[in-house]
């Protein structure tokens, strides 16, 4: 019961609970299109991918699952996107107890330094933004599907709502078999999805800051400055890289006009960082484009939102530490502020754990499958970063391989630092320190 009283340990418990319920619902015969009971591993994989807002699939969402099954999947990634940390905060408020000092310190890690006193404000902000953005995007997509693609109202409303909720929660699930490839020339369909993904990938602390201070740069917190700046750099860099590398690829951007190339390169600079929709065939990307995707997926988006990856701030902190060492500066920091040593150690811990997990998973997958190493690496990074993009090998993985991907999705969503903190909470600080002696480095 100790875990249930500790918010940082409650996160994985709630995730596991949601996954378990989702698995059981998808395991029911009425969840499949043909009315037969799916195998347990398929139900577990799909439920985990939905709750972890990843989007990797082993069966076609559009044809394999019944309307009820697709509704369950939508509900699962809505729950996952809303955030288990937000749910844990809500439970505490409903109980009328709040959090003690120890719990407050623990929750700072995942909530990106939001004070517990802001809990009610954060919950209202999350709820309002979620419902508002999803409703607006759903309305735009529904209208477009009805007017241009001749969908009936009910059909258009379902597909529009499904993609709006999936986009806002960075889930990457699509109710179409080809994701959004059928709309690769339609900016009215792709741009709203892109904007929803970008907004929610900033993270709720940034939204909170923007709500209070607008676009006043001087009043922004350091976290907001780093996240917004990093987002702009990654979007612009990813766009230029994909546009240049895929410009004449006959299987991706090659046959398109300049407008189509710009639109789809921009779309694919957004999706690898968190969402997982694809308007181009990722399996046909050139190797250098896949390398760009590795980088974008690994970094991900902003903290305390629906984005995956190690997070922009984590990468920025470590980059600042490296630059300070190279330039022989005493402190590492950004925008006139220095970072604390605890934050630097947290960033290093996240990156080392993430890299180790991805390396171990890719190595194991390469041992048990004959698939190409670059495809397996792409799959592992996508799963850990809860992105959902794939070169098309997910369904080809053996059961043992699918279990590895399930584990990566779960760990990636819960967060390596959350797991590490949960394990460390029970320990006591040592009342002594060892003598200092430095080994040779480099």
C-alpha positions in Angstrom: 0.0 0.0 0.0 3.0 2.3 0.3 3.1 2.7 -3.5 -0.5 3.9 -3.5 0.2 6.6 -1.0 3.2 7.9 -3.0 2.3 9.9 -6.1 5.6 9.1 -7.9 5.0 5.4 -7.4 1.3 5.7 -8.2 2.1 6.7 -11.8 3.1 3.3 -13.0 0.4 1.6 -11.0 -2.3 3.7 -12.7 -0.7 3.1 -16.1 -0.7 -0.6 -15.5 -4.3 -0.5 -14.3 -5.4 1.3 -17.5 -3.5 -1.1 -19.7 -5.0 -4.1 -17.9 -8.6 -2.8 -18.3 -7.9 -1.9 -21.9 -6.5 -5.3 -22.6 -9.5 -7.1 -21.2 -11.9 -4.9 -23.2 -10.0 -5.4 -26.5 -9.9 -9.1 -25.7 -13.7 -9.4 -25.9 -15.0 -10.8 -29.2 -17.2 -7.8 -29.7 -14.0 -5.6 -30.0 -13.0 -7.2 -33.3 -14.6 -6.6 -36.7 -15.3 -10.2 -37.4 -16.5 -11.0 -33.9 -13.8 -13.5 -33.0 -11.7 -13.2 -29.9 -8.2 -11.7 -30.6 -5.2 -13.2 -29.0 -4.1 -11.8 -25.7 -0.8 -10.4 -26.9 -2.4 -8.4 -29.7 -4.9 -6.9 -27.1 -2.1 -6.2 -24.7 0.2 -4.6 -27.3 -2.7 -2.4 -28.6 -3.8 -1.3 -25.1 -0.2 -0.5 -24.1 0.4 1.5 -27.3 -2.9 3.4 -26.7 -2.4 4.2 -23.0 1.3 5.1 -23.7 0.0 7.3 -26.6 2.5 5.7 -28.9 0.6 4.5 -32.0 2.6 1.4 -32.9 0.2 -1.4 -34.1 0.4 -5.1 -34.9 -3.0 -5.1 -36.6 -4.8 -2.6 -38.8 -6.8 -0.3 -36.6 -9.3 0.5 -39.3 -10.2 -3.0 -40.4 -9.3 -5.3 -37.5 -11.2 -3.6 -34.7 -15.0 -3.1 -34.5 -16.4 0.4 -33.9 -16.5 -0.6 -30.2 -12.9 -1.7 -30.3 -11.9 1.6 -32.0 -13.9 3.5 -29.3 -12.0 1.6 -26.6 -8.7 2.6 -28.2 -9.7 6.2 -28.5 -10.7 6.2 -24.8 -7.4 4.7 -23.8 -5.2 7.2 -25.6 -7.4 10.0 -24.3 -6.8 8.7 -20.8 -3.1 8.3 -21.5 -2.8 11.8 -23.0 -4.6 13.4 -20.1 -1.8 12.1 -18.0 -1.5 9.8 -15.1 0.2 12.5 -13.1 -2.8 14.8 -13.7 -5.1 12.0 -12.6 -3.0 11.4 -9.4 -3.2 15.1 -8.6 -7.0 15.0 -9.1 -7.4 12.0 -6.8 -5.4 13.9 -4.1 -7.7 16.9 -4.4 -10.9 14.8 -4.4 -9.7 13.2 -1.2 -9.1 16.6 0.3 -5.6 15.8 1.5 -3.1 17.3 -0.9 0.5 16.2 -0.8 3.1 16.3 1.9 6.6 17.7 1.6 8.1 14.4 0.5 5.5 13.8 -2.1 5.8 17.4 -3.3 9.5 16.9 -3.9 8.9 13.6 -5.7 6.3 15.1 -8.1 8.5 18.0 -9.1 10.4 15.6 -11.4 7.5 14.6 -13.6 5.5 17.8 -13.3 8.5 19.8 -14.4 8.7 22.0 -11.3 5.1 23.0 -11.1 4.1 23.7 -7.5 1.4 21.6 -5.9 -0.4 24.8 -5.0 -1.0 25.2 -8.8 -2.8 21.8 -9.0 -6.3 23.1 -9.4 -5.2 25.7 -12.0 -3.3 23.1 -13.9 -6.2 20.7 -13.9 -8.6 23.4 -15.2 -6.1 24.4 -17.8 -5.6 20.8 -19.0 -9.3 20.1 -19.2 -10.2 23.4 -21.0 -7.3 23.1 -23.5 -8.0 19.4 -24.2 -11.7 19.9 -24.8 -11.4 23.1 -26.8 -8.5 22.1 -29.1 -10.0 18.6 -29.7 -13.4 20.2 -30.5 -12.0 22.8 -32.9 -9.8 20.3 -34.8 -12.6 17.7 -34.9 -14.9 20.4 -36.4 -12.4 21.4 -39.1 -11.6 17.8 -40.1 -15.3 16.8 -40.0 -16.3 19.6 -42.3 -13.4 18.9 -44.7 -14.3 15.2 -44.9 -17.9 16.0 -45.6 -17.4 18.8 -48.2 -14.4 17.5 -50.1 -14.4 13.7 -49.6 -18.2 13.2 -49.6 -18.3 11.5 -46.2 -21.7 11.3 -44.5 -22.0 13.4 -41.3 -21.7 10.4 -39.0 -18.8 8.9 -40.9 -17.0 12.3 -41.1 -17.7 13.1 -37.5 -16.2 9.8 -36.3 -13.0 10.0 -38.4 -12.6 13.7 -37.6 -13.0 13.2 -33.9 -10.8 10.2 -33.8 -7.9 12.0 -35.6 -8.5 15.2 -33.5 -8.2 13.3 -30.2 -5.3 11.2 -31.5 -3.4 14.3 -32.7 -4.0 16.3 -29.5 -2.8 13.4 -27.4 0.1 12.7 -29.7 -1.2 9.1 -30.0 -0.6 8.6 -33.7 -3.5 6.2 -34.1 -5.5 6.5 -37.3 -8.9 5.2 -38.2 -7.6 4.9 -41.8 -5.4 1.9 -42.9 -2.8 4.2 -44.5 -2.7 6.7 -41.6 -3.1 10.1 -43.3 -1.3 9.2 -46.6 -4.5 9.7 -48.5 -4.4 13.4 -47.5 -0.8 14.1 -48.3 -1.9 16.9 -50.8 -4.5 18.4 -48.5 -3.2 21.1 -46.2 -6.6 21.6 -44.6 -6.4 18.1 -43.3 -2.7 18.0 -42.4 -2.1 21.5 -40.9 -4.7 21.3 -38.1 -3.2 17.9 -37.1 0.2 19.4 -37.1 -0.8 22.4 -35.0 -2.6 20.2 -32.4 0.6 18.0 -32.1 2.9 21.0 -31.7 0.7 22.7 -29.1 0.4 19.7 -26.8 4.0 18.7 -27.3 5.1 21.9 -25.7 3.8 20.6 -22.4 1.3 22.0 -19.9 3.9 24.0 -17.9 4.6 26.0 -21.0 0.9 26.5 -21.7 0.5 27.7 -18.1 3.3 30.2 -18.6 1.8 31.4 -21.9 -1.6 31.8 -20.3 -0.2 34.0 -17.5 2.4 36.0 -19.5 1.4 35.7 -23.1 4.4 36.2 -25.5 6.4 38.4 -23.1 9.8 36.7 -23.4 11.2 38.5 -20.3 8.5 37.1 -18.1 8.8 33.5 -19.3 10.4 30.9 -17.1 13.7 29.3 -18.1 11.8 26.1 -18.8 9.5 27.8 -21.3 12.3 29.7 -23.0 14.3 26.4 -23.5 11.2 24.4 -24.6 10.0 27.0 -27.1 13.4 27.7 -28.5 14.2 24.0 -28.8 10.9 23.3 -30.5 11.5 26.0 -33.1 15.0 24.8 -33.8 14.0 21.1 -34.1 11.0 21.9 -36.3 13.0 24.1 -38.6 16.0 21.7 -38.7 13.9 18.6 -39.2 11.9 20.3 -42.0 15.1 21.4 -43.9 16.7 18.0 -43.4 13.8 15.9 -44.7 13.1 18.3 -47.5 16.7 18.1 -48.8 17.1 14.4 -48.2 13.8 13.3 -49.7 13.5 16.0 -52.4 14.1 13.6 -55.4 13.1 10.3 -53.7 10.6 8.7 -56.1 8.9 6.9 -53.3 8.3 9.9 -51.1 8.6 13.6 -52.0 9.9 13.1 -55.6 6.7 13.0 -57.6 5.2 16.0 -55.7 5.2 19.7 -56.7 7.0 22.3 -54.6 3.9 22.9 -52.4 3.4 19.3 -51.7 7.0 18.8 -50.8 7.0 21.7 -48.4 3.8 20.6 -46.8 4.8 16.9 -46.3 8.4 17.8 -45.2 6.9 20.1 -42.6 4.4 17.4 -41.5 7.2 14.9 -41.1 9.4 17.3 -39.1 6.6 17.5 -36.5 5.5 13.8 -36.3 8.8 12.1 -35.3 9.1 14.3 -32.2 6.0 12.7 -30.7 2.9 11.9 -32.7 3.4 9.1 -35.2 1.1 10.0 -38.1 2.6 9.6 -41.5 1.7 11.2 -44.8 4.7 9.5 -46.5 5.8 5.9 -46.5 8.4 5.9 -43.7 9.7 2.5 -44.9 10.8 4.2 -48.2 12.8 7.0 -46.4 16.5 7.1 -47.3 19.0 6.1 -44.6 20.0 9.7 -43.9 16.3 10.6 -43.3 15.9 7.8 -40.9 18.9 9.1 -39.0 17.2 12.4 -38.8 14.1 10.7 -37.4 16.2 8.8 -34.8 17.5 12.1 -33.5 14.1 13.9 -33.5 12.3 10.9 -31.9 15.0 10.5 -29.2 14.7 14.1 -28.1 10.9 14.3 -28.3 9.0 17.3 -27.0 8.3 19.3 -23.9 8.1 18.0 -20.4 4.8 17.3 -18.5 2.8 17.0 -21.7 1.8 14.2 -24.0 5.2 14.2 -25.9 7.6 11.4 -25.6 11.4 11.2 -25.8 14.0 12.3 -23.3 12.5 15.9 -23.6 13.9 19.1 -25.0 15.0 20.4 -21.6 16.9 17.3 -20.8 18.9 17.5 -24.0 19.4 21.2 -23.6 20.8 20.8 -20.0 23.3 18.1 -21.1 24.3 20.2 -24.2 24.9 23.2 -21.9 27.0 21.1 -19.6 29.1 19.9 -22.5 29.6 23.4 -23.8 30.5 24.7 -20.4 33.2 22.1 -20.1 34.5 22.8 -23.6 34.6 26.5 -23.0 36.0 26.0 -19.5 33.2 27.8 -17.8 32.4 27.2 -14.1 28.6 26.9 -14.5 26.3 25.5 -17.2 23.1 27.4 -18.0 21.1 29.2 -20.6 19.4 32.6 -21.1 21.3 34.2 -18.3 20.5 31.5 -15.7 22.6 28.7 -14.4 21.5 25.1 -13.8 21.7 23.4 -10.5 23.9 20.3 -10.1 20.8 18.2 -9.3 19.2 19.0 -12.6 22.4 18.3 -14.5 22.6 14.8 -12.8 18.9 14.2 -13.6 19.5 15.0 -17.3 22.5 12.7 -17.4 20.6 9.9 -15.7 17.7 10.2 -18.2 19.9 10.1 -21.3 22.1 7.3 -20.0 19.1 5.1 -19.0 17.3 5.9 -22.3 20.3 5.1 -24.4 21.1 1.9 -22.5 17.5 0.7 -22.8 17.3 1.4 -26.5 20.7 -0.3 -27.1 19.8 -3.4 -25.1 16.4 -3.7 -26.8 17.8 -3.3 -30.3 20.5 -5.8 -29.6 18.1 -8.4 -28.3 15.7 -7.8 -31.2 18.5 -8.2 -33.7 19.4 -11.6 -32.1 15.8 -13.0 -32.2 14.8 -11.7 -35.6 16.3 -11.6 -39.1 15.0 -8.0 -39.7 17.4 -5.2 -40.7 19.2 -3.6 -37.9 18.2 -0.1 -38.9 14.5 -1.1 -38.9 14.8 -2.6 -35.4 16.7 0.5 -34.1 13.9 2.7 -35.6 11.3 0.5 -33.9 13.0 0.6 -30.5 13.6 4.4 -30.6 10.0 5.0 -31.7 8.6 2.7 -29.0 10.7 4.2 -26.1 10.0 7.7 -27.3 6.3 6.9 -27.6 6.3 8.2 -31.2 4.6 5.4 -33.1 6.3 5.8 -36.5 7.4 2.5 -38.0 9.2 1.3 -41.1 6.5 -1.4 -41.3 8.1 -4.2 -39.2 6.0 -4.1 -36.1 3.7 -6.9 -37.1 6.6 -9.0 -38.2 8.2 -9.2 -34.7 7.8 -12.5 -32.9 6.0 -12.6 -29.6 9.2 -12.1 -27.6 10.0 -9.0 -29.8 6.5 -7.6 -29.3 6.9 -8.0 -25.5 10.2 -6.0 -25.7 8.3 -3.2 -27.6 5.6 -3.3 -25.0 8.1 -2.8 -22.2 9.8 0.1 -24.1 6.5 1.8 -24.6 5.6 1.5 -20.9 8.9 2.6 -19.6 9.0 5.5 -22.2 5.6 6.8 -21.1 6.2 6.5 -17.4 9.6 8.0 -17.7 13.0 6.7 -16.9 13.6 9.3 -14.2 10.2 8.6 -12.7 11.2 4.9 -12.4 14.5 5.8 -11.0 13.0 8.2 -8.4 10.4 5.6 -7.4 13.1 3.1 -6.7 15.1 5.6 -4.8 12.3 6.9 -2.6 12.6 4.0 -0.1 16.3 4.6 0.5 17.9 6.7 3.2 20.8 9.2 2.5 24.1 8.0 3.8 25.3 9.9 6.9 28.9 10.0 5.4 30.8 10.8 2.2 33.8 9.0 0.8 37.1 10.8 0.3 37.4 12.4 -3.1 39.7 11.1 -5.7 39.2 11.7 -9.5 40.0 9.0 -12.1 41.5 10.0 -15.5 38.7 10.8 -18.0 39.1 10.7 -21.8 
